[in-house]
């Protein structure tokens, strides 16, 4: 605790290993970090470095990470790593983490439309960043609606949906279609708040709820 307090004034962004949000810190340690964070107001990012990456699930590891980041108020997320040596050779002796493959070294039967060929894990990460934008849009829409004096019942419903979809995705990321269903529920609440806010304020711009881009890193 003393070390954390001593370092905090000099930290702008604290990048926390993702398991520290869930299992590797005791409740007391998590509360200490939360207290120091509130006192010093530094940004929090999170990262993951499990591996080998090719053995990890696109949904439960890569896509889920942005939902965990949002649930903890983190504004950035990353992982190890975007690219590494010999991505096509699983028997090179290296531990493979990379998410893209090079077309130049690809086997003859692989299409060479792009210089870098994305894996399903890289595509899942793209979906993860878009998921975060949906979450942030609803969060921002709630704040805008509250300032506009929108019907409290509409705001409460939106807050309940935001909380419930995050919990459900984090607990059941392997349920088929769960991510897409979550996006639909988030979009419905964004649009409902828009209609309710127009009644309260006379006008409402959807663009007002758009988030700043989430910081994204691939490691390496």
C-alpha positions, 0 to 999 in steps of 0.5 A, spaced: 500 500 500 505 504 501 509 503 495 502 504 491 501 511 494 508 513 493 508 511 486 501 514 484 503 521 483 507 520 478 503 515 474 498 518 468 496 511 466 496 505 470 496 498 465 494 493 470 494 485 468 487 483 467 487 477 472 488 483 477 481 485 476 478 478 477 483 473 481 490 474 483 488 480 488 485 479 494 478 484 495 482 488 500 488 489 495 483 491 489 479 496 494 486 499 495 487 500 488 480 503 487 481 508 493 488 510 490 485 511 483 480 515 486 485 519 490 489 521 484 485 520 478 490 516 473 487 513 467 487 505 467 488 500 462 489 493 462 493 488 458 493 480 457 499 476 456 497 468 456 499 464 451 501 461 446 496 465 443 494 460 438 491 456 443 487 461 446 479 462 444 478 468 440 471 470 444 473 468 451 480 471 451 481 476 446 474 479 445 472 478 452 478 483 454 474 489 452 468 488 456 472 486 462 476 493 461 469 497 461 467 493 467 473 496 471 473 503 468 479 502 464 480 506 457 485 502 454 486 494 453 492 490 449 495 484 449 502 480 447 502 480 441 501 483 434 506 479 430 512 475 431 517 471 428 515 465 423 508 465 424 506 460 419 511 455 423 508 451 429 514 447 430 519 452 430 521 452 437 518 459 438 512 460 443 507 463 438 503 469 440 502 473 434 495 475 431 497 476 423 501 472 418 505 475 413 503 473 405 510 473 403 511 467 407 504 464 406 504 457 403 502 456 396 494 455 397 493 461 401 490 467 398 495 473 398 490 479 397 493 483 403 500 483 406 498 481 412 493 476 413 488 476 419 487 470 424 480 469 427 483 472 433 485 478 430 478 479 427 475 478 434 480 483 437 477 488 432 470 486 434 472 487 441 474 494 440 467 495 436 464 492 442 467 497 447 464 503 442 457 500 443 458 500 451 461 507 451 456 510 447 450 508 451 454 510 457 455 517 454 448 517 452 446 516 459 450 522 462 447 526 456 440 524 458 441 526 465 444 533 464 438 534 459 433 532 464 430 526 461 425 521 464 429 518 470 425 511 468 428 511 461 435 513 464 434 507 469 432 502 464 438 504 460 443 503 466 440 497 468 441 494 461 448 496 461 450 493 467 446 487 465 449 485 458 456 487 461 455 481 467 452 476 462 457 477 457 463 476 462 460 470 465 457 467 459 462 469 453 461 462 449 454 462 449 452 463 441 450 470 439 451 473 446 455 478 443 451 480 437 445 480 442 448 485 447 450 490 441 442 489 439 440 491 446 445 497 447 443 500 441 436 499 443 437 503 449 441 508 445 435 510 441 430 510 446 434 515 450 435 519 444 427 519 443 426 521 451 431 526 451 428 529 445 422 530 449 426 533 455 430 538 451 427 539 444 433 536 440 438 531 441 444 529 437 446 522 436 453 524 435 453 527 442 454 520 445 459 518 440 466 516 444 473 518 443 476 512 440 478 507 445 486 506 446 488 500 442 495 496 443 497 489 440 503 489 444 510 488 441 
